[in-house]
Amino acid sequence: MQNVKVELLGRTFNVRTDDDPVHIQGVAEFVNQRCAELQAGGPLPVPNVALLAALTIADELLKEREKNAAMRRKLRSHSTALLERLESIPVV
């Protein structure tokens, strides 16, 4: 484990992680960008910005998970159909 220093909404945090520090910095930058987008609509207290950013990011994550699950179901269905067709071909 290592400590990675990140800045979120002007505050410095030490994150203890096994992940690549570059990845953690990228995550922090993503969160900061989302917060900046929310603040562009007008001044908001920092806790509100943080909560709205978390809500927005969680919404996107859940939508992507559902898309991924739907794609997996479709792939499974197509794979099953293809396997059935292959199995129906007579072996000579």
PDB file of N, CA, C and O in Angstrom:
ATOM      1  N   MET A   1       0.847  -1.181   0.000  1.00  0.00           N
ATOM      2  CA  MET A   1       0.000   0.000   0.000  1.00  0.00           C
ATOM      3  C   MET A   1       0.888   1.239   0.000  1.00  0.00           C
ATOM      4  O   MET A   1       1.986   1.261   0.556  1.00  0.00           O
ATOM      5  N   GLN A   2       0.359   2.253  -0.646  1.00  0.00           N
ATOM      6  CA  GLN A   2       1.101   3.512  -0.698  1.00  0.00           C
ATOM      7  C   GLN A   2       0.135   4.670  -0.493  1.00  0.00           C
ATOM      8  O   GLN A   2      -1.070   4.539  -0.708  1.00  0.00           O
ATOM      9  N   ASN A   3       0.676   5.786  -0.080  1.00  0.00           N
ATOM     10  CA  ASN A   3      -0.118   7.000   0.073  1.00  0.00           C
ATOM     11  C   ASN A   3       0.027   7.836  -1.188  1.00  0.00           C
ATOM     12  O   ASN A   3       1.133   8.056  -1.681  1.00  0.00           O
ATOM     13  N   VAL A   4      -1.104   8.295  -1.699  1.00  0.00           N
ATOM     14  CA  VAL A   4      -1.114   9.173  -2.868  1.00  0.00           C
ATOM     15  C   VAL A   4      -1.816  10.456  -2.451  1.00  0.00           C
ATOM     16  O   VAL A   4      -2.945  10.427  -1.962  1.00  0.00           O
ATOM     17  N   LYS A   5      -1.142  11.575  -2.647  1.00  0.00           N
ATOM     18  CA  LYS A   5      -1.711  12.872  -2.298  1.00  0.00           C
ATOM     19  C   LYS A   5      -2.533  13.383  -3.475  1.00  0.00           C
ATOM     20  O   LYS A   5      -2.031  13.476  -4.595  1.00  0.00           O
ATOM     21  N   VAL A   6      -3.814  13.718  -3.215  1.00  0.00           N
ATOM     22  CA  VAL A   6      -4.682  14.282  -4.250  1.00  0.00           C
ATOM     23  C   VAL A   6      -5.334  15.544  -3.714  1.00  0.00           C
ATOM     24  O   VAL A   6      -5.460  15.742  -2.506  1.00  0.00           O
ATOM     25  N   GLU A   7      -5.739  16.380  -4.638  1.00  0.00           N
ATOM     26  CA  GLU A   7      -6.454  17.589  -4.260  1.00  0.00           C
ATOM     27  C   GLU A   7      -7.865  17.512  -4.833  1.00  0.00           C
ATOM     28  O   GLU A   7      -8.061  17.304  -6.030  1.00  0.00           O
ATOM     29  N   LEU A   8      -8.843  17.685  -3.940  1.00  0.00           N
ATOM     30  CA  LEU A   8     -10.255  17.684  -4.331  1.00  0.00           C
ATOM     31  C   LEU A   8     -10.916  18.937  -3.783  1.00  0.00           C
ATOM     32  O   LEU A   8     -10.909  19.178  -2.576  1.00  0.00           O
ATOM     33  N   LEU A   9     -11.479  19.720  -4.665  1.00  0.00           N
ATOM     34  CA  LEU A   9     -12.161  20.948  -4.277  1.00  0.00           C
ATOM     35  C   LEU A   9     -11.278  21.838  -3.401  1.00  0.00           C
ATOM     36  O   LEU A   9     -11.741  22.450  -2.438  1.00  0.00           O
ATOM     37  N   GLY A  10      -9.996  21.892  -3.762  1.00  0.00           N
ATOM     38  CA  GLY A  10      -9.080  22.769  -3.052  1.00  0.00           C
ATOM     39  C   GLY A  10      -8.527  22.207  -1.752  1.00  0.00           C
ATOM     40  O   GLY A  10      -7.736  22.865  -1.077  1.00  0.00           O
ATOM     41  N   ARG A  11      -8.937  20.997  -1.399  1.00  0.00           N
ATOM     42  CA  ARG A  11      -8.431  20.368  -0.170  1.00  0.00           C
ATOM     43  C   ARG A  11      -7.527  19.203  -0.538  1.00  0.00           C
ATOM     44  O   ARG A  11      -7.779  18.488  -1.508  1.00  0.00           O
ATOM     45  N   THR A  12      -6.477  19.021   0.243  1.00  0.00           N
ATOM     46  CA  THR A  12      -5.529  17.938  -0.001  1.00  0.00           C
ATOM     47  C   THR A  12      -5.900  16.726   0.845  1.00  0.00           C
ATOM     48  O   THR A  12      -6.196  16.842   2.034  1.00  0.00           O
ATOM     49  N   PHE A  13      -5.875  15.563   0.203  1.00  0.00           N
ATOM     50  CA  PHE A  13      -6.173  14.300   0.874  1.00  0.00           C
ATOM     51  C   PHE A  13      -5.054  13.306   0.585  1.00  0.00           C
ATOM     52  O   PHE A  13      -4.479  13.303  -0.503  1.00  0.00           O
ATOM     53  N   ASN A  14      -4.754  12.469   1.564  1.00  0.00           N
ATOM     54  CA  ASN A  14      -3.838  11.355   1.371  1.00  0.00           C
ATOM     55  C   ASN A  14      -4.689  10.100   1.209  1.00  0.00           C
ATOM     56  O   ASN A  14      -5.446   9.726   2.105  1.00  0.00           O
ATOM     57  N   VAL A  15      -4.553   9.462   0.060  1.00  0.00           N
ATOM     58  CA  VAL A  15      -5.323   8.252  -0.240  1.00  0.00           C
ATOM     59  C   VAL A  15      -4.379   7.060  -0.125  1.00  0.00           C
ATOM     60  O   VAL A  15      -3.354   7.004  -0.803  1.00  0.00           O
ATOM     61  N   ARG A  16      -4.724   6.124   0.722  1.00  0.00           N
ATOM     62  CA  ARG A  16      -3.936   4.898   0.870  1.00  0.00           C
ATOM     63  C   ARG A  16      -4.510   3.876  -0.103  1.00  0.00           C
ATOM     64  O   ARG A  16      -5.687   3.523  -0.030  1.00  0.00           O
ATOM     65  N   THR A  17      -3.652   3.401  -1.023  1.00  0.00           N
ATOM     66  CA  THR A  17      -4.157   2.561  -2.102  1.00  0.00           C
ATOM     67  C   THR A  17      -3.082   1.632  -2.643  1.00  0.00           C
ATOM     68  O   THR A  17      -1.884   1.873  -2.493  1.00  0.00           O
ATOM     69  N   ASP A  18      -3.549   0.558  -3.278  1.00  0.00           N
ATOM     70  CA  ASP A  18      -2.663  -0.338  -4.027  1.00  0.00           C
ATOM     71  C   ASP A  18      -2.653   0.038  -5.505  1.00  0.00           C
ATOM     72  O   ASP A  18      -1.850  -0.484  -6.278  1.00  0.00           O
ATOM     73  N   ASP A  19      -3.543   0.940  -5.893  1.00  0.00           N
ATOM     74  CA  ASP A  19      -3.639   1.341  -7.299  1.00  0.00           C
ATOM     75  C   ASP A  19      -2.470   2.232  -7.708  1.00  0.00           C
ATOM     76  O   ASP A  19      -1.769   2.806  -6.874  1.00  0.00           O
ATOM     77  N   ASP A  20      -2.290   2.323  -9.005  1.00  0.00           N
ATOM     78  CA  ASP A  20      -1.257   3.171  -9.586  1.00  0.00           C
ATOM     79  C   ASP A  20      -1.541   4.634  -9.221  1.00  0.00           C
ATOM     80  O   ASP A  20      -2.661   5.105  -9.417  1.00  0.00           O
ATOM     81  N   PRO A  21      -0.560   5.350  -8.700  1.00  0.00           N
ATOM     82  CA  PRO A  21      -0.767   6.755  -8.346  1.00  0.00           C
ATOM     83  C   PRO A  21      -1.290   7.599  -9.517  1.00  0.00           C
ATOM     84  O   PRO A  21      -2.091   8.513  -9.319  1.00  0.00           O
ATOM     85  N   VAL A  22      -0.836   7.292 -10.719  1.00  0.00           N
ATOM     86  CA  VAL A  22      -1.308   8.036 -11.894  1.00  0.00           C
ATOM     87  C   VAL A  22      -2.812   7.831 -12.069  1.00  0.00           C
ATOM     88  O   VAL A  22      -3.538   8.760 -12.423  1.00  0.00           O
ATOM     89  N   HIS A  23      -3.264   6.615 -11.819  1.00  0.00           N
ATOM     90  CA  HIS A  23      -4.704   6.326 -11.923  1.00  0.00           C
ATOM     91  C   HIS A  23      -5.482   7.123 -10.871  1.00  0.00           C
ATOM     92  O   HIS A  23      -6.508   7.731 -11.177  1.00  0.00           O
ATOM     93  N   ILE A  24      -4.989   7.115  -9.639  1.00  0.00           N
ATOM     94  CA  ILE A  24      -5.674   7.836  -8.558  1.00  0.00           C
ATOM     95  C   ILE A  24      -5.711   9.333  -8.854  1.00  0.00           C
ATOM     96  O   ILE A  24      -6.725   9.990  -8.618  1.00  0.00           O
ATOM     97  N   GLN A  25      -4.612   9.869  -9.368  1.00  0.00           N
ATOM     98  CA  GLN A  25      -4.596  11.288  -9.755  1.00  0.00           C
ATOM     99  C   GLN A  25      -5.622  11.557 -10.847  1.00  0.00           C
ATOM    100  O   GLN A  25      -6.286  12.594 -10.840  1.00  0.00           O
ATOM    101  N   GLY A  26      -5.752  10.617 -11.793  1.00  0.00           N
ATOM    102  CA  GLY A  26      -6.747  10.757 -12.859  1.00  0.00           C
ATOM    103  C   GLY A  26      -8.162  10.745 -12.323  1.00  0.00           C
ATOM    104  O   GLY A  26      -9.021  11.492 -12.791  1.00  0.00           O
ATOM    105  N   VAL A  27      -8.403   9.889 -11.334  1.00  0.00           N
ATOM    106  CA  VAL A  27      -9.731   9.839 -10.703  1.00  0.00           C
ATOM    107  C   VAL A  27     -10.024  11.174 -10.018  1.00  0.00           C
ATOM    108  O   VAL A  27     -11.119  11.721 -10.149  1.00  0.00           O
ATOM    109  N   ALA A  28      -9.048  11.685  -9.295  1.00  0.00           N
ATOM    110  CA  ALA A  28      -9.228  12.973  -8.614  1.00  0.00           C
ATOM    111  C   ALA A  28      -9.484  14.085  -9.624  1.00  0.00           C
ATOM    112  O   ALA A  28     -10.327  14.952  -9.391  1.00  0.00           O
ATOM    113  N   GLU A  29      -8.769  14.069 -10.733  1.00  0.00           N
ATOM    114  CA  GLU A  29      -8.977  15.088 -11.772  1.00  0.00           C
ATOM    115  C   GLU A  29     -10.380  14.972 -12.358  1.00  0.00           C
ATOM    116  O   GLU A  29     -11.033  15.984 -12.618  1.00  0.00           O
ATOM    117  N   PHE A  30     -10.842  13.751 -12.565  1.00  0.00           N
ATOM    118  CA  PHE A  30     -12.200  13.534 -13.076  1.00  0.00           C
ATOM    119  C   PHE A  30     -13.232  14.144 -12.125  1.00  0.00           C
ATOM    120  O   PHE A  30     -14.154  14.838 -12.554  1.00  0.00           O
ATOM    121  N   VAL A  31     -13.065  13.877 -10.831  1.00  0.00           N
ATOM    122  CA  VAL A  31     -13.994  14.423  -9.828  1.00  0.00           C
ATOM    123  C   VAL A  31     -13.920  15.940  -9.819  1.00  0.00           C
ATOM    124  O   VAL A  31     -14.953  16.608  -9.767  1.00  0.00           O
ATOM    125  N   ASN A  32     -12.713  16.495  -9.870  1.00  0.00           N
ATOM    126  CA  ASN A  32     -12.569  17.952  -9.890  1.00  0.00           C
ATOM    127  C   ASN A  32     -13.219  18.567 -11.125  1.00  0.00           C
ATOM    128  O   ASN A  32     -13.839  19.628 -11.040  1.00  0.00           O
ATOM    129  N   GLN A  33     -13.081  17.907 -12.269  1.00  0.00           N
ATOM    130  CA  GLN A  33     -13.719  18.420 -13.492  1.00  0.00           C
ATOM    131  C   GLN A  33     -15.230  18.418 -13.339  1.00  0.00           C
ATOM    132  O   GLN A  33     -15.899  19.376 -13.727  1.00  0.00           O
ATOM    133  N   ARG A  34     -15.772  17.338 -12.773  1.00  0.00           N
ATOM    134  CA  ARG A  34     -17.225  17.275 -12.580  1.00  0.00           C
ATOM    135  C   ARG A  34     -17.688  18.360 -11.621  1.00  0.00           C
ATOM    136  O   ARG A  34     -18.731  18.976 -11.837  1.00  0.00           O
ATOM    137  N   CYS A  35     -16.927  18.598 -10.570  1.00  0.00           N
ATOM    138  CA  CYS A  35     -17.265  19.661  -9.616  1.00  0.00           C
ATOM    139  C   CYS A  35     -17.217  21.030 -10.294  1.00  0.00           C
ATOM    140  O   CYS A  35     -18.078  21.878 -10.059  1.00  0.00           O
ATOM    141  N   ALA A  36     -16.210  21.237 -11.132  1.00  0.00           N
ATOM    142  CA  ALA A  36     -16.092  22.522 -11.848  1.00  0.00           C
ATOM    143  C   ALA A  36     -17.292  22.731 -12.766  1.00  0.00           C
ATOM    144  O   ALA A  36     -17.804  23.846 -12.870  1.00  0.00           O
ATOM    145  N   GLU A  37     -17.745  21.671 -13.431  1.00  0.00           N
ATOM    146  CA  GLU A  37     -18.929  21.769 -14.291  1.00  0.00           C
ATOM    147  C   GLU A  37     -20.143  22.188 -13.479  1.00  0.00           C
ATOM    148  O   GLU A  37     -20.932  23.020 -13.929  1.00  0.00           O
ATOM    149  N   LEU A  38     -20.302  21.622 -12.289  1.00  0.00           N
ATOM    150  CA  LEU A  38     -21.440  21.963 -11.436  1.00  0.00           C
ATOM    151  C   LEU A  38     -21.335  23.398 -10.933  1.00  0.00           C
ATOM    152  O   LEU A  38     -22.341  24.102 -10.845  1.00  0.00           O
ATOM    153  N   GLN A  39     -20.121  23.830 -10.603  1.00  0.00           N
ATOM    154  CA  GLN A  39     -19.922  25.189 -10.097  1.00  0.00           C
ATOM    155  C   GLN A  39     -20.091  26.233 -11.195  1.00  0.00           C
ATOM    156  O   GLN A  39     -20.348  27.401 -10.904  1.00  0.00           O
ATOM    157  N   ALA A  40     -19.949  25.822 -12.454  1.00  0.00           N
ATOM    158  CA  ALA A  40     -20.118  26.769 -13.561  1.00  0.00           C
ATOM    159  C   ALA A  40     -21.550  27.271 -13.645  1.00  0.00           C
ATOM    160  O   ALA A  40     -21.799  28.339 -14.205  1.00  0.00           O
ATOM    161  N   GLY A  41     -22.481  26.523 -13.104  1.00  0.00           N
ATOM    162  CA  GLY A  41     -23.886  26.930 -13.115  1.00  0.00           C
ATOM    163  C   GLY A  41     -24.201  27.986 -12.074  1.00  0.00           C
ATOM    164  O   GLY A  41     -25.311  28.517 -12.053  1.00  0.00           O
ATOM    165  N   GLY A  42     -23.277  28.290 -11.238  1.00  0.00           N
ATOM    166  CA  GLY A  42     -23.483  29.283 -10.190  1.00  0.00           C
ATOM    167  C   GLY A  42     -22.810  28.820  -8.920  1.00  0.00           C
ATOM    168  O   GLY A  42     -22.521  27.633  -8.765  1.00  0.00           O
ATOM    169  N   PRO A  43     -22.557  29.737  -8.012  1.00  0.00           N
ATOM    170  CA  PRO A  43     -21.848  29.371  -6.784  1.00  0.00           C
ATOM    171  C   PRO A  43     -22.683  28.438  -5.906  1.00  0.00           C
ATOM    172  O   PRO A  43     -23.870  28.666  -5.672  1.00  0.00           O
ATOM    173  N   LEU A  44     -22.028  27.392  -5.435  1.00  0.00           N
ATOM    174  CA  LEU A  44     -22.661  26.441  -4.520  1.00  0.00           C
ATOM    175  C   LEU A  44     -21.703  26.176  -3.370  1.00  0.00           C
ATOM    176  O   LEU A  44     -20.486  26.222  -3.551  1.00  0.00           O
ATOM    177  N   PRO A  45     -22.241  25.899  -2.189  1.00  0.00           N
ATOM    178  CA  PRO A  45     -21.358  25.507  -1.082  1.00  0.00           C
ATOM    179  C   PRO A  45     -20.625  24.204  -1.435  1.00  0.00           C
ATOM    180  O   PRO A  45     -21.166  23.339  -2.124  1.00  0.00           O
ATOM    181  N   VAL A  46     -19.394  24.087  -0.951  1.00  0.00           N
ATOM    182  CA  VAL A  46     -18.560  22.922  -1.270  1.00  0.00           C
ATOM    183  C   VAL A  46     -19.267  21.595  -0.961  1.00  0.00           C
ATOM    184  O   VAL A  46     -19.219  20.688  -1.792  1.00  0.00           O
ATOM    185  N   PRO A  47     -19.918  21.446   0.198  1.00  0.00           N
ATOM    186  CA  PRO A  47     -20.589  20.160   0.436  1.00  0.00           C
ATOM    187  C   PRO A  47     -21.658  19.838  -0.615  1.00  0.00           C
ATOM    188  O   PRO A  47     -21.821  18.682  -1.004  1.00  0.00           O
ATOM    189  N   ASN A  48     -22.371  20.847  -1.062  1.00  0.00           N
ATOM    190  CA  ASN A  48     -23.394  20.629  -2.093  1.00  0.00           C
ATOM    191  C   ASN A  48     -22.755  20.195  -3.407  1.00  0.00           C
ATOM    192  O   ASN A  48     -23.249  19.288  -4.078  1.00  0.00           O
ATOM    193  N   VAL A  49     -21.654  20.850  -3.769  1.00  0.00           N
ATOM    194  CA  VAL A  49     -20.950  20.498  -5.001  1.00  0.00           C
ATOM    195  C   VAL A  49     -20.478  19.047  -4.923  1.00  0.00           C
ATOM    196  O   VAL A  49     -20.642  18.281  -5.872  1.00  0.00           O
ATOM    197  N   ALA A  50     -19.892  18.677  -3.786  1.00  0.00           N
ATOM    198  CA  ALA A  50     -19.380  17.319  -3.622  1.00  0.00           C
ATOM    199  C   ALA A  50     -20.507  16.293  -3.715  1.00  0.00           C
ATOM    200  O   ALA A  50     -20.354  15.262  -4.370  1.00  0.00           O
ATOM    201  N   LEU A  51     -21.625  16.565  -3.070  1.00  0.00           N
ATOM    202  CA  LEU A  51     -22.754  15.625  -3.105  1.00  0.00           C
ATOM    203  C   LEU A  51     -23.366  15.533  -4.497  1.00  0.00           C
ATOM    204  O   LEU A  51     -23.701  14.443  -4.962  1.00  0.00           O
ATOM    205  N   LEU A  52     -23.512  16.665  -5.154  1.00  0.00           N
ATOM    206  CA  LEU A  52     -24.071  16.636  -6.515  1.00  0.00           C
ATOM    207  C   LEU A  52     -23.125  15.925  -7.479  1.00  0.00           C
ATOM    208  O   LEU A  52     -23.577  15.206  -8.371  1.00  0.00           O
ATOM    209  N   ALA A  53     -21.826  16.117  -7.308  1.00  0.00           N
ATOM    210  CA  ALA A  53     -20.857  15.411  -8.148  1.00  0.00           C
ATOM    211  C   ALA A  53     -20.954  13.909  -7.905  1.00  0.00           C
ATOM    212  O   ALA A  53     -20.945  13.121  -8.851  1.00  0.00           O
ATOM    213  N   ALA A  54     -21.046  13.514  -6.641  1.00  0.00           N
ATOM    214  CA  ALA A  54     -21.175  12.088  -6.317  1.00  0.00           C
ATOM    215  C   ALA A  54     -22.446  11.514  -6.922  1.00  0.00           C
ATOM    216  O   ALA A  54     -22.430  10.410  -7.467  1.00  0.00           O
ATOM    217  N   LEU A  55     -23.529  12.241  -6.833  1.00  0.00           N
ATOM    218  CA  LEU A  55     -24.805  11.781  -7.393  1.00  0.00           C
ATOM    219  C   LEU A  55     -24.726  11.647  -8.909  1.00  0.00           C
ATOM    220  O   LEU A  55     -25.200  10.660  -9.472  1.00  0.00           O
ATOM    221  N   THR A  56     -24.136  12.622  -9.563  1.00  0.00           N
ATOM    222  CA  THR A  56     -24.003  12.593 -11.017  1.00  0.00           C
ATOM    223  C   THR A  56     -23.111  11.439 -11.474  1.00  0.00           C
ATOM    224  O   THR A  56     -23.447  10.723 -12.417  1.00  0.00           O
ATOM    225  N   ILE A  57     -21.981  11.266 -10.806  1.00  0.00           N
ATOM    226  CA  ILE A  57     -21.051  10.194 -11.173  1.00  0.00           C
ATOM    227  C   ILE A  57     -21.683   8.826 -10.908  1.00  0.00           C
ATOM    228  O   ILE A  57     -21.537   7.910 -11.717  1.00  0.00           O
ATOM    229  N   ALA A  58     -22.382   8.684  -9.782  1.00  0.00           N
ATOM    230  CA  ALA A  58     -23.056   7.415  -9.474  1.00  0.00           C
ATOM    231  C   ALA A  58     -24.142   7.114 -10.509  1.00  0.00           C
ATOM    232  O   ALA A  58     -24.311   5.962 -10.909  1.00  0.00           O
ATOM    233  N   ASP A  59     -24.868   8.128 -10.939  1.00  0.00           N
ATOM    234  CA  ASP A  59     -25.888   7.954 -11.967  1.00  0.00           C
ATOM    235  C   ASP A  59     -25.266   7.431 -13.260  1.00  0.00           C
ATOM    236  O   ASP A  59     -25.772   6.486 -13.866  1.00  0.00           O
ATOM    237  N   GLU A  60     -24.176   8.051 -13.671  1.00  0.00           N
ATOM    238  CA  GLU A  60     -23.489   7.606 -14.893  1.00  0.00           C
ATOM    239  C   GLU A  60     -22.981   6.170 -14.746  1.00  0.00           C
ATOM    240  O   GLU A  60     -23.099   5.368 -15.672  1.00  0.00           O
ATOM    241  N   LEU A  61     -22.422   5.854 -13.590  1.00  0.00           N
ATOM    242  CA  LEU A  61     -21.908   4.505 -13.346  1.00  0.00           C
ATOM    243  C   LEU A  61     -23.027   3.472 -13.447  1.00  0.00           C
ATOM    244  O   LEU A  61     -22.868   2.446 -14.108  1.00  0.00           O
ATOM    245  N   LEU A  62     -24.151   3.739 -12.798  1.00  0.00           N
ATOM    246  CA  LEU A  62     -25.262   2.779 -12.826  1.00  0.00           C
ATOM    247  C   LEU A  62     -25.838   2.615 -14.229  1.00  0.00           C
ATOM    248  O   LEU A  62     -26.210   1.510 -14.622  1.00  0.00           O
ATOM    249  N   LYS A  63     -25.911   3.701 -14.977  1.00  0.00           N
ATOM    250  CA  LYS A  63     -26.385   3.600 -16.368  1.00  0.00           C
ATOM    251  C   LYS A  63     -25.421   2.762 -17.209  1.00  0.00           C
ATOM    252  O   LYS A  63     -25.858   1.942 -18.016  1.00  0.00           O
ATOM    253  N   GLU A  64     -24.123   2.962 -17.026  1.00  0.00           N
ATOM    254  CA  GLU A  64     -23.128   2.185 -17.769  1.00  0.00           C
ATOM    255  C   GLU A  64     -23.172   0.718 -17.370  1.00  0.00           C
ATOM    256  O   GLU A  64     -23.014  -0.159 -18.219  1.00  0.00           O
ATOM    257  N   ARG A  65     -23.383   0.442 -16.095  1.00  0.00           N
ATOM    258  CA  ARG A  65     -23.505  -0.949 -15.651  1.00  0.00           C
ATOM    259  C   ARG A  65     -24.706  -1.627 -16.303  1.00  0.00           C
ATOM    260  O   ARG A  65     -24.623  -2.781 -16.722  1.00  0.00           O
ATOM    261  N   GLU A  66     -25.811  -0.911 -16.387  1.00  0.00           N
ATOM    262  CA  GLU A  66     -27.001  -1.487 -17.021  1.00  0.00           C
ATOM    263  C   GLU A  66     -26.764  -1.720 -18.510  1.00  0.00           C
ATOM    264  O   GLU A  66     -27.179  -2.744 -19.053  1.00  0.00           O
ATOM    265  N   LYS A  67     -26.102  -0.778 -19.167  1.00  0.00           N
ATOM    266  CA  LYS A  67     -25.767  -0.977 -20.587  1.00  0.00           C
ATOM    267  C   LYS A  67     -24.871  -2.198 -20.751  1.00  0.00           C
ATOM    268  O   LYS A  67     -25.054  -2.997 -21.670  1.00  0.00           O
ATOM    269  N   ASN A  68     -23.909  -2.334 -19.858  1.00  0.00           N
ATOM    270  CA  ASN A  68     -22.994  -3.468 -19.901  1.00  0.00           C
ATOM    271  C   ASN A  68     -23.754  -4.775 -19.691  1.00  0.00           C
ATOM    272  O   ASN A  68     -23.511  -5.750 -20.402  1.00  0.00           O
ATOM    273  N   ALA A  69     -24.661  -4.806 -18.733  1.00  0.00           N
ATOM    274  CA  ALA A  69     -25.451  -6.010 -18.464  1.00  0.00           C
ATOM    275  C   ALA A  69     -26.316  -6.358 -19.667  1.00  0.00           C
ATOM    276  O   ALA A  69     -26.435  -7.529 -20.028  1.00  0.00           O
ATOM    277  N   ALA A  70     -26.929  -5.339 -20.296  1.00  0.00           N
ATOM    278  CA  ALA A  70     -27.754  -5.577 -21.477  1.00  0.00           C
ATOM    279  C   ALA A  70     -26.907  -6.124 -22.619  1.00  0.00           C
ATOM    280  O   ALA A  70     -27.340  -7.022 -23.340  1.00  0.00           O
ATOM    281  N   MET A  71     -25.712  -5.591 -22.783  1.00  0.00           N
ATOM    282  CA  MET A  71     -24.825  -6.060 -23.839  1.00  0.00           C
ATOM    283  C   MET A  71     -24.404  -7.509 -23.579  1.00  0.00           C
ATOM    284  O   MET A  71     -24.321  -8.311 -24.510  1.00  0.00           O
ATOM    285  N   ARG A  72     -24.141  -7.838 -22.325  1.00  0.00           N
ATOM    286  CA  ARG A  72     -23.775  -9.215 -21.981  1.00  0.00           C
ATOM    287  C   ARG A  72     -24.928 -10.175 -22.256  1.00  0.00           C
ATOM    288  O   ARG A  72     -24.719 -11.276 -22.765  1.00  0.00           O
ATOM    289  N   ARG A  73     -26.155  -9.748 -21.915  1.00  0.00           N
ATOM    290  CA  ARG A  73     -27.321 -10.601 -22.201  1.00  0.00           C
ATOM    291  C   ARG A  73     -27.465 -10.832 -23.696  1.00  0.00           C
ATOM    292  O   ARG A  73     -27.727 -11.952 -24.136  1.00  0.00           O
ATOM    293  N   LYS A  74     -27.293  -9.775 -24.472  1.00  0.00           N
ATOM    294  CA  LYS A  74     -27.402  -9.882 -25.931  1.00  0.00           C
ATOM    295  C   LYS A  74     -26.302 -10.784 -26.487  1.00  0.00           C
ATOM    296  O   LYS A  74     -26.567 -11.623 -27.348  1.00  0.00           O
ATOM    297  N   LEU A  75     -25.080 -10.619 -26.004  1.00  0.00           N
ATOM    298  CA  LEU A  75     -23.967 -11.449 -26.453  1.00  0.00           C
ATOM    299  C   LEU A  75     -24.211 -12.910 -26.096  1.00  0.00           C
ATOM    300  O   LEU A  75     -23.946 -13.801 -26.903  1.00  0.00           O
ATOM    301  N   ARG A  76     -24.715 -13.158 -24.888  1.00  0.00           N
ATOM    302  CA  ARG A  76     -25.010 -14.524 -24.468  1.00  0.00           C
ATOM    303  C   ARG A  76     -26.079 -15.138 -25.366  1.00  0.00           C
ATOM    304  O   ARG A  76     -25.978 -16.303 -25.751  1.00  0.00           O
ATOM    305  N   SER A  77     -27.087 -14.364 -25.693  1.00  0.00           N
ATOM    306  CA  SER A  77     -28.162 -14.849 -26.556  1.00  0.00           C
ATOM    307  C   SER A  77     -27.638 -15.175 -27.951  1.00  0.00           C
ATOM    308  O   SER A  77     -27.956 -16.223 -28.512  1.00  0.00           O
ATOM    309  N   HIS A  78     -26.835 -14.271 -28.504  1.00  0.00           N
ATOM    310  CA  HIS A  78     -26.268 -14.505 -29.836  1.00  0.00           C
ATOM    311  C   HIS A  78     -25.312 -15.689 -29.825  1.00  0.00           C
ATOM    312  O   HIS A  78     -25.290 -16.477 -30.771  1.00  0.00           O
ATOM    313  N   SER A  79     -24.524 -15.822 -28.767  1.00  0.00           N
ATOM    314  CA  SER A  79     -23.589 -16.944 -28.666  1.00  0.00           C
ATOM    315  C   SER A  79     -24.339 -18.271 -28.590  1.00  0.00           C
ATOM    316  O   SER A  79     -23.946 -19.253 -29.220  1.00  0.00           O
ATOM    317  N   THR A  80     -25.405 -18.292 -27.825  1.00  0.00           N
ATOM    318  CA  THR A  80     -26.212 -19.509 -27.706  1.00  0.00           C
ATOM    319  C   THR A  80     -26.825 -19.870 -29.049  1.00  0.00           C
ATOM    320  O   THR A  80     -26.805 -21.035 -29.447  1.00  0.00           O
ATOM    321  N   ALA A  81     -27.368 -18.889 -29.748  1.00  0.00           N
ATOM    322  CA  ALA A  81     -27.978 -19.142 -31.056  1.00  0.00           C
ATOM    323  C   ALA A  81     -26.931 -19.640 -32.049  1.00  0.00           C
ATOM    324  O   ALA A  81     -27.195 -20.559 -32.823  1.00  0.00           O
ATOM    325  N   LEU A  82     -25.759 -19.040 -32.027  1.00  0.00           N
ATOM    326  CA  LEU A  82     -24.694 -19.458 -32.938  1.00  0.00           C
ATOM    327  C   LEU A  82     -24.232 -20.877 -32.619  1.00  0.00           C
ATOM    328  O   LEU A  82     -24.001 -21.674 -33.528  1.00  0.00           O
ATOM    329  N   LEU A  83     -24.098 -21.189 -31.356  1.00  0.00           N
ATOM    330  CA  LEU A  83     -23.694 -22.533 -30.950  1.00  0.00           C
ATOM    331  C   LEU A  83     -24.737 -23.563 -31.385  1.00  0.00           C
ATOM    332  O   LEU A  83     -24.390 -24.646 -31.854  1.00  0.00           O
ATOM    333  N   GLU A  84     -25.995 -23.223 -31.230  1.00  0.00           N
ATOM    334  CA  GLU A  84     -27.064 -24.137 -31.664  1.00  0.00           C
ATOM    335  C   GLU A  84     -26.997 -24.374 -33.161  1.00  0.00           C
ATOM    336  O   GLU A  84     -27.188 -25.500 -33.622  1.00  0.00           O
ATOM    337  N   ARG A  85     -26.730 -23.328 -33.917  1.00  0.00           N
ATOM    338  CA  ARG A  85     -26.613 -23.485 -35.382  1.00  0.00           C
ATOM    339  C   ARG A  85     -25.415 -24.349 -35.732  1.00  0.00           C
ATOM    340  O   ARG A  85     -25.503 -25.214 -36.604  1.00  0.00           O
ATOM    341  N   LEU A  86     -24.294 -24.119 -35.058  1.00  0.00           N
ATOM    342  CA  LEU A  86     -23.095 -24.927 -35.339  1.00  0.00           C
ATOM    343  C   LEU A  86     -23.339 -26.383 -34.979  1.00  0.00           C
ATOM    344  O   LEU A  86     -22.917 -27.277 -35.712  1.00  0.00           O
ATOM    345  N   GLU A  87     -24.005 -26.634 -33.877  1.00  0.00           N
ATOM    346  CA  GLU A  87     -24.262 -28.008 -33.456  1.00  0.00           C
ATOM    347  C   GLU A  87     -25.248 -28.719 -34.383  1.00  0.00           C
ATOM    348  O   GLU A  87     -25.288 -29.949 -34.423  1.00  0.00           O
ATOM    349  N   SER A  88     -26.035 -27.955 -35.118  1.00  0.00           N
ATOM    350  CA  SER A  88     -27.009 -28.566 -36.007  1.00  0.00           C
ATOM    351  C   SER A  88     -26.397 -28.965 -37.356  1.00  0.00           C
ATOM    352  O   SER A  88     -27.042 -29.653 -38.147  1.00  0.00           O
ATOM    353  N   ILE A  89     -25.174 -28.543 -37.618  1.00  0.00           N
ATOM    354  CA  ILE A  89     -24.507 -28.886 -38.872  1.00  0.00           C
ATOM    355  C   ILE A  89     -24.040 -30.347 -38.788  1.00  0.00           C
ATOM    356  O   ILE A  89     -23.327 -30.718 -37.855  1.00  0.00           O
ATOM    357  N   PRO A  90     -24.438 -31.165 -39.751  1.00  0.00           N
ATOM    358  CA  PRO A  90     -24.042 -32.568 -39.706  1.00  0.00           C
ATOM    359  C   PRO A  90     -22.518 -32.706 -39.871  1.00  0.00           C
ATOM    360  O   PRO A  90     -21.893 -31.994 -40.657  1.00  0.00           O
ATOM    361  N   VAL A  91     -21.955 -33.626 -39.121  1.00  0.00           N
ATOM    362  CA  VAL A  91     -20.531 -33.916 -39.187  1.00  0.00           C
ATOM    363  C   VAL A  91     -20.332 -34.988 -40.255  1.00  0.00           C
ATOM    364  O   VAL A  91     -20.988 -36.030 -40.228  1.00  0.00           O
ATOM    365  N   VAL A  92     -19.441 -34.732 -41.175  1.00  0.00           N
ATOM    366  CA  VAL A  92     -19.183 -35.708 -42.264  1.00  0.00           C
ATOM    367  C   VAL A  92     -17.904 -36.444 -42.054  1.00  0.00           C
ATOM    368  O   VAL A  92     -17.539 -37.292 -42.867  1.00  0.00           O
TER     369      VAL A  92
END
